[in-house]
């Protein structure tokens, strides 16, 4: 039934070779231009890579939608948090005066900041939507210092590719690429709707990334590490969430 | 009645030419590209449906507008248990969280479905597949012809050989509606739920009435697609399941011998 002439065979062979080498070139270029996410392995790697690569090509600099004051949700839903540790309660007792954010890794000068230090830098606010991967969402005004400001203070090395951020909640950390770390709306957030960031919303310090869903917006941030590779952090796929099967890139 | 129905079929005009080529080699009922893209889409649709249901279970409440949480009034809530204990469902238990792989599978299947769909639409335009096989003729669209195409399957009347070699007006309209309205709408409302996509293309959310509206539209378009699937399978069964399925796999139809 199948009529394979020699010409057809040669043509198909050439096409297959061209296709394979084309794919290899695309893979090399994608690596070079940072279009491959750390969780690109496994059966869902194809989807994760297509999503991350196209988002980076289309949305690297775009700004999350901002809303007028009148659109702020009257009752922002505080998602469940782990039981507060003794250490947290001690810091809370001292009104977080002793809370420290330490920064290390590929930086010129590793440093440590108090909440008061962070508040002394030029503050920024945006009224943006926090959307959970489950489906719900609300709008709030978020105030903080852009992460890029703190990264500039410590002097990030040019080979830096990711910022790993760690929460005080046990075994909770995540990471973002430099496009998101340096994005003007990415905040180390300490204020919400005009007041201090409530503990149930991640106070005193939360990572606020309005272009990624809730689970990337970790609460209770204590530590930042700037790095060029995620190997060595957990199982290397970039976050704890990822180890539970959740995508590292969550702009979708 | 059956005679009247088949007389209105536009395919009749092309039957002589088809019949003459059939002497040497029968033309396939469906082209190879239609067959391959059909089955890839089938696989993706089931993956999207299963993972989509799983994602909905984590928050089976729907809202209209931009925002919505368990603290606001929903448009409606599905009467099912949830995989999150923060959602009040009336059930005394919480299902296990399966959103990790569900989201990954949902987006991967969406990518494959969208790329397959693009291939199908582009080739369908180039090969005149839409114009020849799916755009209805004026005769197809007469109220009487549409009524007959609607009434016949309801009386469990099998299509004749001539009818089975093409689509009637109602089928053509339905396929065009699914391909050019429902699928684009489900892709659009899905993309609108991506925070990063919405940052680059804010109108994609605003035009749908907000993020939660996009999610609700995504849900209802899915319901419409599932209804289409049920009718589609029912019609395939009516016309002869193995015959029709075989035509979509091999391209050939058994020459109406399914009773033998």
Contacts between the chains, C-beta under 8 A, distances in Angstrom:
chain1	res1	chain2	res2	distance
A	43	B	108	7.9
A	44	B	101	7.4
A	44	B	104	3.7
A	44	B	105	6.7
A	44	B	108	5.3
A	46	B	108	6.0
A	46	B	111	7.3
A	47	B	104	6.3
A	47	B	105	7.8
A	47	B	107	4.8
A	47	B	108	2.7
A	47	B	109	7.7
A	47	B	110	7.8
A	47	B	111	5.3
A	48	B	104	6.8
A	48	B	107	7.7
A	48	B	108	7.7
A	50	B	108	7.9
A	50	B	111	4.8
A	51	B	107	5.7
A	51	B	111	7.3
A	55	B	194	7.9
A	55	B	196	5.0
A	55	B	197	7.3
A	58	B	197	7.5
A	58	B	200	5.4
A	59	B	196	4.6
A	59	B	197	6.7
A	59	B	199	5.8
A	59	B	200	4.3
A	62	B	196	7.4
A	62	B	199	4.2
A	62	B	200	3.9
A	63	B	199	5.9
A	64	B	195	6.5
A	64	B	198	7.7
A	64	B	199	4.7
A	65	B	198	6.0
A	65	B	199	6.5
A	65	B	202	5.0
A	65	B	205	7.0
A	67	B	66	7.6
A	71	B	66	6.9
A	73	B	67	5.3
A	73	B	69	7.5
A	73	B	72	7.6
A	75	B	69	7.6
A	75	B	71	4.4
A	75	B	72	7.2
A	76	B	69	7.8
A	77	B	69	3.7
A	77	B	70	6.2
A	77	B	71	5.1
A	77	B	86	7.9
A	79	B	86	6.9
A	80	B	85	7.7
A	80	B	86	6.1
A	129	B	66	6.9
A	129	B	67	6.7
A	129	B	195	7.6
A	129	B	211	6.5
A	131	B	193	8.0
A	131	B	195	5.9
A	131	B	211	6.5
A	132	B	59	7.7
A	133	B	55	7.9
A	133	B	58	7.8
A	133	B	99	6.2
A	133	B	103	6.4
A	134	B	55	7.8
A	134	B	58	4.2
A	134	B	59	4.2
A	134	B	84	6.1
A	134	B	99	7.0
A	135	B	55	7.3
A	135	B	56	7.3
A	135	B	58	6.8
A	135	B	59	3.7
A	135	B	61	7.6
A	135	B	215	6.1
A	136	B	59	5.6
A	136	B	61	7.6
A	136	B	68	5.9
A	136	B	69	4.3
A	136	B	70	6.8
A	137	B	66	7.5
A	137	B	67	5.1
A	137	B	68	6.7
A	137	B	69	7.2
A	137	B	211	5.6
A	137	B	212	6.7
A	138	B	67	4.9
A	138	B	68	8.0
A	138	B	69	5.4
A	139	B	66	6.8
A	139	B	67	5.6
A	210	B	195	6.9
A	210	B	199	7.9
A	211	B	195	5.1
A	211	B	196	4.7
A	211	B	199	5.2
A	212	B	195	6.3
A	212	B	196	7.1
A	213	B	195	6.5
A	241	B	100	7.8
A	244	B	100	5.6
A	245	B	100	2.7
A	245	B	101	5.1
A	245	B	104	7.0
A	246	B	99	7.3
A	246	B	100	4.5
A	246	B	103	7.2
A	247	B	100	7.9
A	247	B	103	6.4
A	247	B	104	5.9
A	247	B	107	7.7
A	251	B	194	6.2
A	251	B	195	5.7
A	251	B	196	3.0
A	251	B	197	7.5
A	252	B	107	6.2
A	252	B	193	7.7
A	252	B	194	4.0
A	252	B	195	7.5
A	252	B	196	6.6
A	252	B	197	7.0
